[in-house]
Amino acid sequence: METTNRRDILRAAVAVGGVALAAGAAPARAATATIGRSPQTQPPLPYAPDALAPAISARTVDFHYNKHHKGYFTNLAKLVAGSPLATATLEEVVLATADKVDARAIFNNAAQALNHNLYWQSLTPGGSAPSDVLLAAIARDFGSKTALEAELAKAATSQFGSGWAWLAAKAGKLTVVTTSNAGTPVTSGHTPLLVIDVWEHAYYLDEQNRRGDYVGAVVPLLDWAGASQRFMT
């Protein structure tokens, strides 16, 4: 199976003390529905920096996107330079280095780059509505969109320390999960649909330590239309 072989090749490239060069290990496409094809280049913001105000200020967006998010791509490029991982997708790098102690820095930067990609895509000025297909799945698994939003907000607010609150899907079933630090549901075979970043850099300039105020402000901005597209892929 291509996905298994590709994963094995990339995992084999991760060696003690860094990433070993694996001759002939040319990158291939990711071949499962739960794995995207995100390049190791920072995508542009899908809206103007001030478009999410007043929930998220232009100052916070600029600092978050141009310092933190950009920094993960910069660090990752340095860490994988000259190795087979340099031409892999972010998802492939994450899967190849997950749980590898000696590749922890690579995983952290690749996963954070990938997580932030989805974070910006999870928000849109004024919010949006889910498709009928996603709405039916929400009703089946959570009872209502209101109930799902409440569960997602609770997960984001109660996450201990830095991390993420996700709406994810696996085998068609929706679930709300949290991950700490650079954790991502991709490593457990889930397809991330939406995410709320609860690292302090996501809200501290605007809300200081009031995470709940930040979460309450961003839930109405969630891009359910984008989540609907990801649910169908």
C-alpha positions as CSV (number, residue, x, y, z in Angstrom):
1,M,0.0,0.0,0.0
2,E,1.4,3.3,-1.1
3,T,0.6,5.3,2.1
4,T,2.2,2.6,4.3
5,N,5.3,2.5,2.1
6,R,5.6,6.3,2.0
7,R,5.3,6.5,5.8
8,D,7.9,3.8,6.3
9,I,10.3,5.5,4.0
10,L,10.0,8.8,5.8
11,R,10.1,7.2,9.2
12,A,13.3,5.4,8.2
13,A,14.8,8.8,7.3
14,V,14.5,9.9,10.9
15,A,17.7,8.7,12.6
16,V,19.3,9.2,16.0
17,G,20.8,12.7,16.2
18,G,18.8,14.1,13.2
19,V,17.5,13.2,9.8
20,A,19.5,10.7,7.8
21,L,19.7,11.0,4.0
22,A,17.9,8.1,2.4
23,A,19.0,7.5,-1.2
24,G,16.2,7.1,-3.6
25,A,13.5,8.2,-1.2
26,A,11.6,10.5,-3.6
27,P,8.5,12.2,-2.1
28,A,5.2,10.7,-3.1
29,R,1.6,11.9,-2.7
30,A,-0.3,11.3,0.5
31,A,-2.8,8.7,-0.3
32,T,-5.4,8.7,2.5
33,A,-8.5,10.9,3.0
34,T,-7.2,12.0,6.4
35,I,-3.9,13.3,5.2
36,G,-3.7,16.5,3.2
37,R,-1.0,17.8,1.0
38,S,0.2,21.0,2.7
39,P,3.5,22.2,1.4
40,Q,6.3,23.5,3.6
41,T,5.5,27.1,2.7
42,Q,3.4,29.4,4.8
43,P,0.1,30.1,3.0
44,P,-1.3,33.7,2.9
45,L,-3.9,34.8,5.3
46,P,-7.4,34.2,3.9
47,Y,-8.5,37.7,4.9
48,A,-7.0,41.1,5.8
49,P,-5.2,41.3,9.2
50,D,-8.0,43.5,10.6
51,A,-10.9,41.5,9.3
52,L,-11.5,39.5,12.5
53,A,-11.6,42.6,14.7
54,P,-12.8,43.3,17.4
55,A,-12.7,39.6,18.3
56,I,-9.0,39.4,17.3
57,S,-7.2,42.6,16.7
58,A,-5.0,43.3,13.7
59,R,-2.0,43.6,16.1
60,T,-2.6,40.1,17.4
61,V,-3.1,38.7,13.9
62,D,0.1,40.4,12.7
63,F,2.1,39.1,15.7
64,H,0.6,35.6,15.5
65,Y,0.9,35.1,11.8
66,N,4.2,37.0,11.0
67,K,6.1,35.9,14.1
68,H,4.8,32.6,15.5
69,H,3.4,31.0,12.5
70,K,6.1,32.1,10.1
71,G,8.7,31.1,12.7
72,Y,7.6,27.5,12.6
73,F,8.2,27.3,8.8
74,T,11.5,29.0,9.1
75,N,12.7,26.6,11.9
76,L,11.4,23.6,10.0
77,A,13.2,24.5,6.8
78,K,16.5,24.6,8.8
79,L,15.8,21.3,10.6
80,V,15.1,19.3,7.4
81,A,17.5,20.9,5.0
82,G,19.3,18.3,2.8
83,S,17.1,15.4,3.9
84,P,14.2,13.6,2.3
85,L,11.8,15.3,4.6
86,A,12.7,18.7,3.0
87,T,10.4,17.8,0.1
88,A,7.6,16.0,2.0
89,T,4.3,17.6,2.9
90,L,3.7,18.9,6.4
91,E,1.4,16.0,7.0
92,E,4.0,13.5,6.0
93,V,6.6,15.1,8.2
94,V,4.2,15.0,11.1
95,L,3.5,11.3,10.6
96,A,7.1,10.4,10.1
97,T,8.3,12.1,13.2
98,A,5.5,11.6,15.7
99,D,6.7,9.9,18.9
100,K,10.3,10.1,17.7
101,V,12.2,11.5,20.6
102,D,15.2,12.5,18.5
103,A,13.0,14.2,15.9
104,R,10.9,16.1,18.4
105,A,12.0,19.5,17.2
106,I,11.0,18.6,13.6
107,F,7.7,17.3,14.7
108,N,6.9,20.3,16.8
109,N,7.6,22.8,14.1
110,A,5.9,20.8,11.3
111,A,2.8,20.2,13.5
112,Q,2.6,23.8,14.6
113,A,2.9,25.0,11.0
114,L,0.1,22.7,10.1
115,N,-2.0,23.5,13.1
116,H,-1.8,27.2,12.4
117,N,-2.7,26.7,8.7
118,L,-6.0,25.3,9.8
119,Y,-6.5,27.8,12.6
120,W,-6.5,30.7,10.1
121,Q,-8.8,28.7,7.8
122,S,-11.1,28.0,10.7
123,L,-12.1,31.6,11.1
124,T,-13.8,34.0,8.7
125,P,-15.3,37.5,9.2
126,G,-18.8,37.2,10.4
127,G,-18.7,33.4,10.5
128,S,-20.4,31.0,8.0
129,A,-23.0,28.2,7.9
130,P,-22.4,24.5,7.6
131,S,-23.6,22.5,4.6
132,D,-26.7,20.3,5.0
133,V,-24.4,17.3,5.0
134,L,-22.3,18.6,7.9
135,L,-25.3,19.9,9.7
136,A,-26.9,16.5,9.6
137,A,-23.8,14.9,11.0
138,I,-23.7,17.6,13.8
139,A,-27.3,16.8,14.7
140,R,-26.5,13.1,14.8
141,D,-23.4,13.4,16.9
142,F,-24.1,16.4,19.1
143,G,-27.8,17.1,18.9
144,S,-27.4,20.6,17.5
145,K,-24.9,23.1,16.2
146,T,-25.4,25.1,19.4
147,A,-24.6,22.1,21.5
148,L,-21.4,21.4,19.5
149,E,-20.3,25.1,19.8
150,A,-20.8,24.9,23.5
151,E,-18.7,21.7,23.8
152,L,-16.0,23.1,21.6
153,A,-15.9,26.3,23.6
154,K,-15.7,24.3,26.9
155,A,-12.9,22.2,25.5
156,A,-10.9,25.3,24.4
157,T,-11.5,27.1,27.7
158,S,-10.6,24.1,29.9
159,Q,-7.6,22.9,28.0
160,F,-4.7,22.9,30.6
161,G,-1.8,25.0,29.4
162,S,-1.0,25.6,25.7
163,G,-2.8,23.6,23.1
164,W,-5.7,23.3,20.7
165,A,-9.4,22.4,20.7
166,W,-10.5,20.6,17.6
167,L,-13.6,19.5,15.7
168,A,-12.4,16.4,13.9
169,A,-13.9,13.5,12.0
170,K,-13.0,9.8,11.7
171,A,-14.9,7.3,9.7
172,G,-17.6,9.9,9.3
173,K,-18.1,10.5,13.0
174,L,-17.6,13.9,14.5
175,T,-15.7,14.4,17.8
176,V,-14.3,17.3,19.8
177,V,-10.8,16.7,21.0
178,T,-8.0,18.7,22.6
179,T,-4.3,18.4,22.2
180,S,-1.4,19.9,24.1
181,N,1.4,22.0,22.7
182,A,2.0,20.9,19.1
183,G,-0.3,17.9,19.2
184,T,-2.6,17.2,16.3
185,P,-5.4,14.7,15.6
186,V,-3.7,13.9,12.3
187,T,-1.5,11.5,14.2
188,S,-4.5,9.5,15.4
189,G,-6.0,9.2,11.9
190,H,-8.6,12.0,12.3
191,T,-9.4,14.6,9.8
192,P,-9.3,18.1,11.5
193,L,-12.3,20.2,10.4
194,L,-12.0,23.3,12.7
195,V,-9.6,24.3,15.4
196,I,-9.3,27.0,18.1
197,D,-5.8,27.9,19.1
198,V,-5.4,28.4,22.9
199,W,-1.7,29.1,23.1
200,E,-1.4,32.4,24.9
201,H,0.0,34.1,21.9
202,A,-3.4,33.7,20.2
203,Y,-5.1,36.1,22.6
204,Y,-2.8,37.6,25.2
205,L,-2.3,41.0,23.5
206,D,-6.1,41.4,23.4
207,E,-7.4,39.6,26.4
208,Q,-4.4,39.1,28.7
209,N,-5.3,36.0,30.7
210,R,-9.0,35.9,29.9
211,R,-9.0,32.9,27.6
212,G,-12.8,32.4,28.0
213,D,-13.4,35.9,26.6
214,Y,-11.3,35.1,23.6
215,V,-13.0,31.8,23.0
216,G,-16.4,33.3,23.3
217,A,-15.4,36.0,20.7
218,V,-14.0,33.6,18.1
219,V,-16.8,30.9,18.2
220,P,-19.1,33.2,16.1
221,L,-16.3,33.6,13.6
222,L,-15.9,29.9,12.9
223,D,-15.9,29.0,9.2
224,W,-18.4,26.2,9.0
225,A,-18.5,26.4,5.2
226,G,-14.8,25.5,5.1
227,A,-15.3,22.7,7.7
228,S,-18.1,21.4,5.4
229,Q,-15.6,21.1,2.5
230,R,-13.0,19.3,4.7
231,F,-15.7,16.9,5.9
232,M,-16.5,15.9,2.4
233,T,-12.9,15.2,1.3
